[in-house]
Amino acid sequence: MPDKNTLQNQHLMWRAGFGPAVEQLGDLSRYTPQQIFKALVKASSKKPDYIDVADDYLKGLLMGIEEAGRQQKKELDPDERKKVQQKNREGVRNLNRYWMFEMVNSAAQLREKMAFFWHGHFACRNLNVFYQQGLLDILRRNALGSFRTMLKEVSRSAAMLNFLNNQQNRKDHPNENFAREVMELFTLGRGHYTETDIKEAARAFTGWGANLKGEFQFRRFQHDYGNKTVLGRSGNFDGEEVLDILLEEKQTARFITEKIWRFFVSEKPDQEKISWLASRFYTNDYDIGKLMEDIFTGDWFYQDKIIGSLIKSPVELLVGVQRMLPMKLENEEALTLLQRALGQILFYPPNVAGWPGGKNWIDSSSLMLRMRLPRLINDTDEMNIRAKDDDDTMMGMKPADKKAMEAGMKRQQINAQVDWSLYLKHFESIPREELLITISGHLLQVKSRVPAELITRFSDQTGRENFIKTASIQVMSTPEYQLC
């Protein structure tokens, strides 16, 4: 295993990012975790650029005022409507690939990792690429900022308002779906509100909607201006005032903190530490950056029982491999197919609660594919895999189309051109007899149970470079590489 400082820095970079990049390997023993964290914060301080992958055809439909756009949409014939749906699906897939590219290559690792967490917290399925772009921008801009600001912006986003049916929330005919999920999943957590609180809060959100461009619209004639009582407070509340009431509850700070703990620290909650963190989070008016600083600079965060205790999500696994082994993909679509086969497609959460995570990532089929993944990337083998069936993640395809896609998956190759130069250079001064233990130390957060002799036996020993490459692939194919 590597020295303690290197191991702690690798731990930090896996939790506060998507693992160390190959060009950072030399820094792991040179700097302290505190210095690495400061660098991560600085690199993530700049406002991210808006990701725009929408097709010009779709943009053309949205030109002019909203009413004109609505009339134009009504006049589309079936073939044109089908084309719009297909363009939106293509747009969401492109958004998926673009964001994953940012996760792999951006220096703002802390921001992208936090945005990835919020992507699961504010889980949203929507086959409108403009809506998804807008929601992603909210999550990336506010990832390390104010949870208060982010909650309000997400609640006013076209993606979430449509996904949770608030477009149908009108005076005298309230729709409770949005209000329920805001309380249960976004703020308080289940059991900390009543059905009456939901009904009253839903009235406050009446009239909240969005236009075709994804811009928030308050439809005042559909809003209920009557008196409401939410969590014991009464008044003529609107939606934003209800969100403030939820944020005044210390339970909201605790719920968010415990969820962050399970994602970034451990599946096993330490209630004493969570209480301390939640109290500071609440006192700091929901400053996410300060909460993460409290976590990543705490001595307890680097305890042996914390290091290597989490299972990498499919996205973390795919991104982490690409950061360590820089590659050019001839077939980028293969990454989307791998996400689906492994059970996590960006922008397609299983439901509004997001991905359950933890041991749910691992079953007999997904574990075998996970361990085969490094060889799939390095070799030219075709993927012969059956993805987990989920109609929504099939993007509305008909049964015949699904079968065609499954058949296509079996013929897919990743076709990755790996650039080994920096990786090989890092090990050039390591004695031959110490190569495997050094490689394992950089790739694994826990000691491998696979005997070194077995890895050596299945590695190419015809030359030093060949051994480094093949031994690295073998190490990345072990169960221990699934942990971070």
N, C-alpha and C positions, 0 to 999 in steps of 0.2 A: 504493500500500500504506500501511497505518497506520504510526504511529511505532513504534519498536522495542519500547517498553514495552507498548504496546497489543497488538502482535502476540504478544509473549511471554505476556501474560496470557490472550489468547484461546487460545493453544496449551495453557496450563496447564488452562484450564477445559474444553477438549475432552478432554484426557487424564485429568484428575482428576475429571471429571464428564461431563455430556452436552452441553457447550457453554454459552456464556453465555446467560442469560435476557435478554430485551429490557430489563428494568428495571436490569440490571447494566451496560449498555453505557457509561454515563457513568463508571463506576468503573474501566474498563480503562486509562485514561490517568492516572488519579488516584493509583493505588496501585502498589507494586512487586509482582513475582511472589511475593516472600517474604511480604508482607502479605496478599496474596490467599490463599496457601496456608494461612497461620495461620487465616484466617477460615473456610476450607473445613474445616480440622481441628476448629475450635470448633463449627461448625454440625453436624458429624457425630459429636460426642462423646456425645450423648444416646442412651440405649437406645431402639431403635425399638419402636413398638407392634406387637403381634402382629396379623397380617392374617388375619382370619377371614371367609371368604365362603361357608362350608359351608351348605348348605340345611337348614332345620329338619327336613325329612323324614329326611335322612341322620342328623342328630343324634339324632333319635328312635330310630333303629335301634341306636344305640350306648349308649343309657341302660341302666343296670343293670350287673351284673358281666359280664365278658367271656364266661363260659360261656353265660349267658342270650343274649347277643348272637349267639354262635355257633349256638345252637339256633334262634334266630329266623331267622338267615340260611338255615339248612338248610330251614326250613319255607316260605320264599318261593316262590311259584309263578312260572312263567316270565315272566308280565307284570310281576310285582313286581321280579324280578331285572333285567329290562330297564329298569324305571324307575330302579332304583338306579344302573345303569350310566350312564343318561342324566343323572341328577342329578350324578354324579361328573364327567362330561365338562363339563357346564355349569359346575360349580364350578371346574374347572381353567381353563376359558376366562375366568371371572370373576376368578380369581386373576391370570391374565395381564394383564387390563385394569387391575386395581387396582394391580398393581406398576408397570405402565407409567405410570399416573397419578402414582405416587410419584416415578418417575424424572423426570417432566416438572416436577412442582411442588414437590418437597421441597427445602428448603434444605440438607439433608444429602447434597449431590451426591457427595462423596467416598465416603461409606459406600455409597450405592446403586450407584455405579460399581464399587467393589470387590466388592460382593455380586454384581453382574452378572458380573464376572470369575470369581468362585468358582462361580457357577451353571454356567459352562461347564467349569470344572475338575472339579467334582464333578457331572458330567452325569448326569442321572437322569430316566428316563421312568417315570411311574407314574400310572395313571388313578384314584388314590384321592386325593381332594382333601384329606383330613385329613393324609395322609402328605406331600403336597407342601407344604401349609401349614407343617408342622413342619420340613421341611428348609429351606424358605425362611427361616424364623425363625432357624434355626441360622446360616445364611450371613449374614444381615443383622446379627445380634447380634455375631458374631465377625469381621465383615468386616475390621476394622482392629485386632483384638485379637491373640490368640495362635493361631498356626496349629496348635500342639500341641492346644489345647483344641478348636478347630474340627474337626480331623481325628478326634478321639475322639468328638465329638458326632455328626458325620456318619456315622461307622462304626457307631454305635449307633442310628441313625435307622431308623424303619420303612421309609421310602422306599428307602433304599439297600440295606438288608438284603433287602428283597423284590426289588428290581430286579436285584441280583447273586446271587440264589438262596441266600442264606445261611440262609433258613428251612429249606432242605433239607440243611443241613450238620450231620450227626449223627455221633456216635461210631461207628466201624467202617464208616461210609459217608460219608466227608467229601466235600463239594462244594468244589472249588478256585476257583470263579469269583470270589468276593469277595476271597480272599487274593491272587489274581493281579492283579486290578485295583487293589487297594490299593498293591501294589508298582509295577506298571507305569505307572499313570496318576496316582496320588495322591501318591506319595512319591519313589521312587528313579528311575523311568524305566526303559525297556527296556534290557536288557543289564547290569544291575547286581545281578542275583540269579540263582539257579539254579532249575531245576524242582524240585529237592529242597527248596529254601527255601520254595517255594510249597506243596508238599505238607505240610511240617511246620507252616507258618503256618496252613494250613487247619485242621489239627487243633486249633490253639489257639483258633480261632473257632467250634468246634463248640458248639452249644447257644445261640448268639446268635440272638435273634429278637425279635418284637414282637407285641403283641396287636392286636385290632381297633381299639382307640383310638389306636394308634400309639405306645404306651408300650413301652420296651425291656423285654425279658424274658430272663433267663438261665435256660435249662432245664438244670439241673445234671445230670439223669440222661442227657442227650444229649451231655454234654461229655466230651472225652477228657482224662483227668487224667495221662496218661503223659508221659514225658520227651520233649522236642522239641529240635531243633537248627536254629536260624535264623540265617543270616549268621555262622556260626561260634560262636554263643553257645548254650549248652545249659542246659536247666532245664525245670521243669514249668510252662511258660508258659501264661498265658491270653491272650485277644485283646488286652487293653490293654497287657500287657507286650510283646507283639510290636510294637505300634504304637510303644512307647517305643524298642525296638531299631531300628526303621526311622528314627526321629527322631534317634537317636544317630549315624547315618551322615551325614557332611557332604555326601554326594551328594544327599541329600534337600533340603538347603538350596540346593544348586546347581540342582537340577532345577526347584524352585519359582521361584527367582530368574530363571532363564533364561526360563521361561514367562511370568512377569510382565513381563520385559523385552520380549518379543515382542509382548505385548498393549498395554503402556503406552508403550513407547519406540520400538522399531524392529523390523522383520522381520529386519534384519541384526544378528546378535549381536556385541557387542564383548566378546570373551572376557576381556580384562583387567579391564574395568569390572564385568562380571558376577561374576568371581572375587572382586573386592573387596566388592561388595554381598553376595554369598552368604556370605562369611566373617563379615561384620558381622551378617547375618541369623542365622547359626548361633550366634555369640557372644551375641547378644541373645535367645537362646532362642526364636527364631521369632516375634519381635514384628513383626507385619505393619505396624503404624503407623510404626515406626522405619525399616523398609525403604522404605516409600513416601516418607517424609521424605527419606531419602538420595537417592532418585531425583528427586523434584520440586523439591528445593532445590539440586541439582547444577548448576553452570554449564554443563556439557556437555549437559544436558537441553534447553537452549535454543539449541543450535547450529542453523544453517540446515539442515543435512542431516537433522535430526530433525523440525523443524517441517513439518507437512503431508506426512509420509512414510507415514502409515498410511491404509488404506481404511476408511471407516466401515462398521461392521456394519449390517445392516438395522435393528436396534433403535436403535443410536446415531443413525442417519439419521432415523428416525421421531420419536424423542424430541427430537433437536436442532431439528428444524423447529418442533415445538410449543413449545419454549422460546423461540425467537426470535419466533414469530408465535402469541401466545396465541389459543386457539380453543376453541369449544364444539362438540363433535361430536354431531350428531343421530343418527348411525349408528355407534356405537362398534364394532360387529361388523366394520366395514370395516377397522379397524386389525388385527384378527386375520387377516383375509383377505390384507391387504397383507403381513403378516409371512410368511405361508405363500408368497405369490407371490415374495417376495424371498429366501426360503430360510432364515429364522430365526424359529421360533415359540418364545417363552418356554415352558419346561417340556416341550418336545418336541425335545431334541437329536437329531441323526441317529443317534448311537450313544453308547456309554459314554465314548468319547474326546472328545465334545463337538464343537463346530463348528470346522473347520480354520482359518477366517478368512483374512486376507490377500487375495490375488488370487482365492481361491476364491469370494469374494463377487460377483465380476464375470464375467458372460458376456454374450453378445450380447442375450439377452432381458432379463436383470435390469438391465443398464445402461440400456437404453431406458426401462424402467419407473421406475428410480431418477430419471432426468432428467425424466420426465414427472410425477413425484410432486408437486412444488410446484404445478403447474397443476391436477392432480386435486383438491388440497386447496382451492385458491382458486376454482376454477370449479365448475360443476355437471355436468361431464361424467361419464358412467357409466364405471365400470371395465370394460374389455373385455380381460381378462387371463386367461391360463391358468396356474394355479399349478403349481409343481413337484410331480410325483406322488410321494407317499410314503404308503404305507398306514397307517403308525403315526400320522402327523400328520393323517390323515383320520379318526383316532379310531375306527377299526374299522368304518367305514361299509361297507355292501354296495355293489357296483358301481352299482346303480340310484341309491342315495343319493348316491354320488360325482358321478354325472352331474347330478343335481338341484342339488347344491351348486355345481358348475362353472357350470351355467346361471344360478344365482342370483348368482354372482360377476359375471357379465357384465352383470347389471342393477343391480349395487350402485352407489350413490353415497356418497361420503364425507360430503357435506352438512356442511361445516365453516363455522361462523360465526367468521371471523377478527376479532379485536379489534386494529385497526391503530393505536389511539390513541397508546400509548406509543412504538411504533416511529416513527410520523410525527413525534411531538414531538421525538425524539432528533435528527432531521435538520432541524428548523425553522430553525436558524441557519446552515446550510450553504449557501453560494452555489449558484445553479442550475448553474453550469458545473462545480462540484466534486462534485455529488451522486453521480454514477455511481462515481467513483473512491472516494468515502467509503463508499458502500454495499458495493462490492466488497471494500474493506478490512476491513469488519466481518464479512462472510459467508464470505470465502475465506482460507485459510491460505497459499496459494501464488498467484502471479500467474496470472491467466487468460490462456489462449491464444486465447480468443474475442475478436475485435476489439471495442473499445468502440462503434464505429460500428454494428456488427451488433446489439448489445444495445439500443442507442438506437433503431434502426430498428424493432425489434419491440416497443418499449415504447410505452405510451399517453402522448403528449406534449400532450394537451389541457389539462392542468393540473398543478401541482406535485405534489399528492397522488397523482394518478393515475400520474404518472411514477415516483414513489418506490415505489408498490405494484407496478406492472408491471415496472419495472427490477429490483426485488428478486427477483421471481418468476423473471425471466429469468436472473439471476445464479445463483440456487439451482438452476436447471435445467442448469447447465454441468457438464462432467466434473470440473472442479476442486472443486466443492462436495462431491464424493464423498470428498475427502481431509480428514484432520484431523491 
